[in-house]
Amino acid sequence: MIEGIHWLGHASFRIEIGMVIYIDPFRIRTGAPPADVILVSHAHYDHFSPLSIERIRRDGTTIIAPEACARRLRGDVRAIGPWETIAVGGAEIEGVPAYGTARRHHPRSEGGLGFIIRAGGRRIYFAGDTDLTPEMAKVGADIALLPVSGDYVLSAEEAAEAARRIRPAVAVPMHYGSIGGSGDDARRFRDLSPVPVHILPRES
């Protein structure tokens, strides 16, 4: 189920499903595989890194991001909003609201997003920087990538509740081990989750 999903640390992923999709590339090494599609969830520096984007973009790379980020980028850049869908290559990308309800770091007014990626017969939900939200009940996904650190986003306990609402076949913890949170948070999430949890090794 998680074949082709690579965790690059913090909230950054590379997903290989007939194309190469990066989500929130951050601290990406020189020489990383080039991207067909780059998704940016919001404008905070640990999710929107122009340096990392330049390291993986090539001619033909499409960047999909909220308006606040899209207007700061060049090339094939497409702005996306909540519940909007953009088709690119063999994938469909849908924006999902991501915001704080109990924490002040991600106000809804900033327009942060998560994403549902439909490709290769799978629905992959990247929650973004979020608290528990009513919108999660509308998300159907085979795989859910959920923050667990609790500093600015879901805690392990809250991520377990998110997994209960979403009911994916498998969940993957993120947003730990770099800027807040640790492997203990990922393991606690695994212990509490009502669905199977796969803790991915960090790749460079």
Short mmCIF file of the C-alpha atoms (twelve columns), coordinates in Angstrom:
data_MODEL
# 
_entry.id   MODEL 
# 
loop_
_atom_site.group_PDB 
_atom_site.id 
_atom_site.type_symbol 
_atom_site.label_atom_id 
_atom_site.label_alt_id 
_atom_site.label_comp_id 
_atom_site.label_asym_id 
_atom_site.label_seq_id 
_atom_site.Cartn_x 
_atom_site.Cartn_y 
_atom_site.Cartn_z 
_atom_site.pdbx_PDB_model_num 
ATOM 1   C CA . MET A 1   0.000   0.000  0.000   1 
ATOM 2   C CA . ILE A 2   2.817   2.465  0.808   1 
ATOM 3   C CA . GLU A 3   5.086   1.433  -2.047  1 
ATOM 4   C CA . GLY A 4   6.637   4.480  -3.676  1 
ATOM 5   C CA . ILE A 5   6.130   6.795  -0.688  1 
ATOM 6   C CA . HIS A 6   9.380   8.225  0.686   1 
ATOM 7   C CA . TRP A 7   9.552   10.353 3.834   1 
ATOM 8   C CA . LEU A 8   12.280  12.985 3.498   1 
ATOM 9   C CA . GLY A 9   12.051  14.255 7.062   1 
ATOM 10  C CA . HIS A 10  9.717   16.688 8.802   1 
ATOM 11  C CA . ALA A 11  6.636   17.037 6.526   1 
ATOM 12  C CA . SER A 12  8.407   16.409 3.232   1 
ATOM 13  C CA . PHE A 13  7.625   13.451 0.961   1 
ATOM 14  C CA . ARG A 14  8.538   12.143 -2.460  1 
ATOM 15  C CA . ILE A 15  5.824   9.966  -3.977  1 
ATOM 16  C CA . GLU A 16  6.609   7.846  -7.031  1 
ATOM 17  C CA . ILE A 17  3.410   6.649  -8.707  1 
ATOM 18  C CA . GLY A 18  4.134   6.713  -12.422 1 
ATOM 19  C CA . MET A 19  5.382   10.261 -11.882 1 
ATOM 20  C CA . VAL A 20  7.456   11.937 -9.180  1 
ATOM 21  C CA . ILE A 21  5.447   14.118 -6.792  1 
ATOM 22  C CA . TYR A 22  7.092   16.062 -3.979  1 
ATOM 23  C CA . ILE A 23  5.111   17.468 -1.077  1 
ATOM 24  C CA . ASP A 24  6.556   20.408 0.892   1 
ATOM 25  C CA . PRO A 25  10.176  19.804 -0.166  1 
ATOM 26  C CA . PHE A 26  12.451  21.081 2.613   1 
ATOM 27  C CA . ARG A 27  16.202  20.688 3.044   1 
ATOM 28  C CA . ILE A 28  16.363  18.683 -0.157  1 
ATOM 29  C CA . ARG A 29  19.846  17.599 -1.145  1 
ATOM 30  C CA . THR A 30  21.447  18.527 -4.449  1 
ATOM 31  C CA . GLY A 31  21.024  15.696 -6.919  1 
ATOM 32  C CA . ALA A 32  17.644  14.509 -5.647  1 
ATOM 33  C CA . PRO A 33  15.361  12.990 -8.315  1 
ATOM 34  C CA . PRO A 34  13.691  15.731 -10.364 1 
ATOM 35  C CA . ALA A 35  10.014  16.435 -9.829  1 
ATOM 36  C CA . ASP A 36  7.128   16.157 -12.218 1 
ATOM 37  C CA . VAL A 37  4.839   17.835 -9.672  1 
ATOM 38  C CA . ILE A 38  5.589   19.833 -6.513  1 
ATOM 39  C CA . LEU A 39  2.873   20.486 -3.934  1 
ATOM 40  C CA . VAL A 40  3.259   23.269 -1.384  1 
ATOM 41  C CA . SER A 41  0.814   23.340 1.526   1 
ATOM 42  C CA . HIS A 42  1.410   26.797 3.012   1 
ATOM 43  C CA . ALA A 43  3.885   29.637 3.295   1 
ATOM 44  C CA . HIS A 44  5.815   28.742 6.474   1 
ATOM 45  C CA . TYR A 45  9.528   28.334 5.787   1 
ATOM 46  C CA . ASP A 46  9.652   24.645 6.739   1 
ATOM 47  C CA . HIS A 47  7.054   23.833 4.065   1 
ATOM 48  C CA . PHE A 48  7.686   26.467 1.406   1 
ATOM 49  C CA . SER A 49  11.394  26.392 0.555   1 
ATOM 50  C CA . PRO A 50  12.238  28.071 -2.771  1 
ATOM 51  C CA . LEU A 51  15.805  26.694 -2.504  1 
ATOM 52  C CA . SER A 52  14.587  23.113 -2.276  1 
ATOM 53  C CA . ILE A 53  12.075  23.712 -5.048  1 
ATOM 54  C CA . GLU A 54  14.822  24.934 -7.367  1 
ATOM 55  C CA . ARG A 55  16.889  21.828 -6.630  1 
ATOM 56  C CA . ILE A 56  14.191  19.483 -7.950  1 
ATOM 57  C CA . ARG A 57  12.333  21.479 -10.568 1 
ATOM 58  C CA . ARG A 58  13.033  20.885 -14.251 1 
ATOM 59  C CA . ASP A 59  11.523  21.983 -17.526 1 
ATOM 60  C CA . GLY A 60  7.970   20.715 -17.352 1 
ATOM 61  C CA . THR A 61  7.656   20.616 -13.560 1 
ATOM 62  C CA . THR A 62  4.237   21.757 -12.361 1 
ATOM 63  C CA . ILE A 63  3.940   23.459 -8.965  1 
ATOM 64  C CA . ILE A 64  0.579   23.470 -7.194  1 
ATOM 65  C CA . ALA A 65  0.209   25.748 -4.187  1 
ATOM 66  C CA . PRO A 66  -2.145  28.143 -2.387  1 
ATOM 67  C CA . GLU A 67  -2.284  31.612 -3.889  1 
ATOM 68  C CA . ALA A 68  -0.010  33.104 -1.191  1 
ATOM 69  C CA . CYS A 69  2.788   30.784 -2.302  1 
ATOM 70  C CA . ALA A 70  1.965   30.510 -6.007  1 
ATOM 71  C CA . ARG A 71  2.433   34.212 -6.645  1 
ATOM 72  C CA . ARG A 72  6.014   34.001 -5.322  1 
ATOM 73  C CA . LEU A 73  7.062   31.296 -7.783  1 
ATOM 74  C CA . ARG A 74  7.877   31.168 -11.474 1 
ATOM 75  C CA . GLY A 75  7.204   28.693 -14.276 1 
ATOM 76  C CA . ASP A 76  4.202   26.378 -14.508 1 
ATOM 77  C CA . VAL A 77  2.589   27.358 -11.215 1 
ATOM 78  C CA . ARG A 78  -1.087  26.679 -10.504 1 
ATOM 79  C CA . ALA A 79  -2.922  28.175 -7.558  1 
ATOM 80  C CA . ILE A 80  -5.334  25.893 -5.753  1 
ATOM 81  C CA . GLY A 81  -7.915  26.468 -3.037  1 
ATOM 82  C CA . PRO A 82  -9.974  24.291 -0.697  1 
ATOM 83  C CA . TRP A 83  -11.914 21.545 -2.487  1 
ATOM 84  C CA . GLU A 84  -10.541 22.576 -5.862  1 
ATOM 85  C CA . THR A 85  -9.060  19.839 -8.048  1 
ATOM 86  C CA . ILE A 86  -6.244  20.122 -10.563 1 
ATOM 87  C CA . ALA A 87  -5.434  17.319 -12.996 1 
ATOM 88  C CA . VAL A 88  -1.784  16.989 -13.969 1 
ATOM 89  C CA . GLY A 89  -0.271  14.084 -15.834 1 
ATOM 90  C CA . GLY A 90  -1.953  10.954 -14.555 1 
ATOM 91  C CA . ALA A 91  -2.869  12.425 -11.169 1 
ATOM 92  C CA . GLU A 92  -5.625  14.532 -9.660  1 
ATOM 93  C CA . ILE A 93  -4.725  16.877 -6.804  1 
ATOM 94  C CA . GLU A 94  -7.466  18.175 -4.530  1 
ATOM 95  C CA . GLY A 95  -6.976  20.872 -1.906  1 
ATOM 96  C CA . VAL A 96  -8.296  20.209 1.607   1 
ATOM 97  C CA . PRO A 97  -8.529  22.904 4.315   1 
ATOM 98  C CA . ALA A 98  -5.742  22.650 6.920   1 
ATOM 99  C CA . TYR A 99  -5.838  25.018 9.879   1 
ATOM 100 C CA . GLY A 100 -5.600  25.352 13.620  1 
ATOM 101 C CA . THR A 101 -8.624  25.052 15.864  1 
ATOM 102 C CA . ALA A 102 -6.876  24.694 19.224  1 
ATOM 103 C CA . ARG A 103 -3.565  26.323 18.293  1 
ATOM 104 C CA . ARG A 104 -2.910  29.809 16.940  1 
ATOM 105 C CA . HIS A 105 -0.023  28.998 14.581  1 
ATOM 106 C CA . HIS A 106 -2.130  28.197 11.499  1 
ATOM 107 C CA . PRO A 107 -5.200  30.441 11.345  1 
ATOM 108 C CA . ARG A 108 -7.725  29.479 8.719   1 
ATOM 109 C CA . SER A 109 -7.390  32.934 7.196   1 
ATOM 110 C CA . GLU A 110 -3.868  32.066 5.981   1 
ATOM 111 C CA . GLY A 111 -5.309  29.568 3.507   1 
ATOM 112 C CA . GLY A 112 -3.160  26.552 4.360   1 
ATOM 113 C CA . LEU A 113 -4.008  23.277 2.663   1 
ATOM 114 C CA . GLY A 114 -3.664  19.554 2.810   1 
ATOM 115 C CA . PHE A 115 -3.958  17.503 -0.358  1 
ATOM 116 C CA . ILE A 116 -5.685  14.408 -1.652  1 
ATOM 117 C CA . ILE A 117 -3.621  12.806 -4.407  1 
ATOM 118 C CA . ARG A 118 -5.473  10.394 -6.671  1 
ATOM 119 C CA . ALA A 119 -3.083  8.369  -8.791  1 
ATOM 120 C CA . GLY A 120 -2.104  4.787  -9.431  1 
ATOM 121 C CA . GLY A 121 -5.397  3.522  -8.059  1 
ATOM 122 C CA . ARG A 122 -4.733  5.040  -4.618  1 
ATOM 123 C CA . ARG A 123 -5.995  8.043  -2.677  1 
ATOM 124 C CA . ILE A 124 -3.255  9.558  -0.565  1 
ATOM 125 C CA . TYR A 125 -4.196  12.234 1.961   1 
ATOM 126 C CA . PHE A 126 -1.498  14.634 3.158   1 
ATOM 127 C CA . ALA A 127 -3.037  16.473 6.106   1 
ATOM 128 C CA . GLY A 128 -0.699  19.482 6.147   1 
ATOM 129 C CA . ASP A 129 -0.217  21.587 9.265   1 
ATOM 130 C CA . THR A 130 -3.558  21.176 10.948  1 
ATOM 131 C CA . ASP A 131 -5.519  20.475 14.073  1 
ATOM 132 C CA . LEU A 132 -8.564  18.209 14.089  1 
ATOM 133 C CA . THR A 133 -11.092 19.737 11.711  1 
ATOM 134 C CA . PRO A 134 -14.651 18.854 10.674  1 
ATOM 135 C CA . GLU A 135 -13.430 18.546 7.073   1 
ATOM 136 C CA . MET A 136 -11.507 15.380 7.940   1 
ATOM 137 C CA . ALA A 137 -14.787 13.481 8.042   1 
ATOM 138 C CA . LYS A 138 -15.156 14.222 4.325   1 
ATOM 139 C CA . VAL A 139 -11.755 12.798 3.424   1 
ATOM 140 C CA . GLY A 140 -11.733 9.263  2.091   1 
ATOM 141 C CA . ALA A 141 -8.222  7.924  1.693   1 
ATOM 142 C CA . ASP A 142 -6.304  4.688  1.368   1 
ATOM 143 C CA . ILE A 143 -3.233  6.275  2.963   1 
ATOM 144 C CA . ALA A 144 -3.195  9.190  5.419   1 
ATOM 145 C CA . LEU A 145 -0.012  11.169 6.112   1 
ATOM 146 C CA . LEU A 146 -0.663  12.762 9.498   1 
ATOM 147 C CA . PRO A 147 1.353   15.173 11.689  1 
ATOM 148 C CA . VAL A 148 1.989   13.885 15.215  1 
ATOM 149 C CA . SER A 149 4.384   16.235 17.035  1 
ATOM 150 C CA . GLY A 150 1.753   18.300 18.845  1 
ATOM 151 C CA . ASP A 151 3.856   21.472 18.916  1 
ATOM 152 C CA . TYR A 152 2.023   23.346 16.169  1 
ATOM 153 C CA . VAL A 153 -0.090  20.530 14.758  1 
ATOM 154 C CA . LEU A 154 -1.876  17.343 15.784  1 
ATOM 155 C CA . SER A 155 -0.482  15.471 18.773  1 
ATOM 156 C CA . ALA A 156 -0.154  11.695 18.659  1 
ATOM 157 C CA . GLU A 157 -3.474  11.392 20.470  1 
ATOM 158 C CA . GLU A 158 -5.191  13.808 18.089  1 
ATOM 159 C CA . ALA A 159 -3.665  12.078 15.083  1 
ATOM 160 C CA . ALA A 160 -5.190  8.822  16.320  1 
ATOM 161 C CA . GLU A 161 -8.581  10.550 16.412  1 
ATOM 162 C CA . ALA A 162 -7.974  11.877 12.885  1 
ATOM 163 C CA . ALA A 163 -7.230  8.326  11.747  1 
ATOM 164 C CA . ARG A 164 -10.500 7.200  13.345  1 
ATOM 165 C CA . ARG A 165 -12.408 9.831  11.364  1 
ATOM 166 C CA . ILE A 166 -10.652 9.166  8.058   1 
ATOM 167 C CA . ARG A 167 -10.332 5.368  8.331   1 
ATOM 168 C CA . PRO A 168 -7.501  4.867  5.851   1 
ATOM 169 C CA . ALA A 169 -6.057  1.423  5.212   1 
ATOM 170 C CA . VAL A 170 -2.768  2.684  6.645   1 
ATOM 171 C CA . ALA A 171 -1.500  5.884  8.284   1 
ATOM 172 C CA . VAL A 172 1.991   7.357  8.191   1 
ATOM 173 C CA . PRO A 173 3.249   9.807  10.846  1 
ATOM 174 C CA . MET A 174 5.061   12.994 9.862   1 
ATOM 175 C CA . HIS A 175 6.035   16.423 11.198  1 
ATOM 176 C CA . TYR A 176 8.484   15.169 13.801  1 
ATOM 177 C CA . GLY A 177 12.193  14.613 14.255  1 
ATOM 178 C CA . SER A 178 13.386  17.908 12.777  1 
ATOM 179 C CA . ILE A 179 11.444  20.932 13.988  1 
ATOM 180 C CA . GLY A 180 9.621   19.697 17.063  1 
ATOM 181 C CA . GLY A 181 8.541   16.216 17.987  1 
ATOM 182 C CA . SER A 182 10.506  12.976 18.034  1 
ATOM 183 C CA . GLY A 183 10.282  9.333  17.157  1 
ATOM 184 C CA . ASP A 184 8.482   8.823  20.462  1 
ATOM 185 C CA . ASP A 185 5.529   10.761 19.050  1 
ATOM 186 C CA . ALA A 186 5.418   8.534  15.975  1 
ATOM 187 C CA . ARG A 187 5.532   5.394  18.111  1 
ATOM 188 C CA . ARG A 188 2.845   6.704  20.447  1 
ATOM 189 C CA . PHE A 189 0.638   7.402  17.453  1 
ATOM 190 C CA . ARG A 190 1.225   3.844  16.244  1 
ATOM 191 C CA . ASP A 191 0.220   2.496  19.643  1 
ATOM 192 C CA . LEU A 192 -2.970  4.588  19.805  1 
ATOM 193 C CA . SER A 193 -4.149  4.486  16.213  1 
ATOM 194 C CA . PRO A 194 -7.297  2.524  15.330  1 
ATOM 195 C CA . VAL A 195 -5.779  1.771  11.896  1 
ATOM 196 C CA . PRO A 196 -2.409  0.227  10.972  1 
ATOM 197 C CA . VAL A 197 0.497   2.685  11.159  1 
ATOM 198 C CA . HIS A 198 3.691   2.434  9.151   1 
ATOM 199 C CA . ILE A 199 6.626   4.506  10.400  1 
ATOM 200 C CA . LEU A 200 8.741   5.259  7.356   1 
ATOM 201 C CA . PRO A 201 12.512  5.549  7.622   1 
ATOM 202 C CA . ARG A 202 13.834  9.009  6.937   1 
ATOM 203 C CA . GLU A 203 15.496  9.320  3.554   1 
ATOM 204 C CA . SER A 204 17.787  12.108 2.432   1 
# 
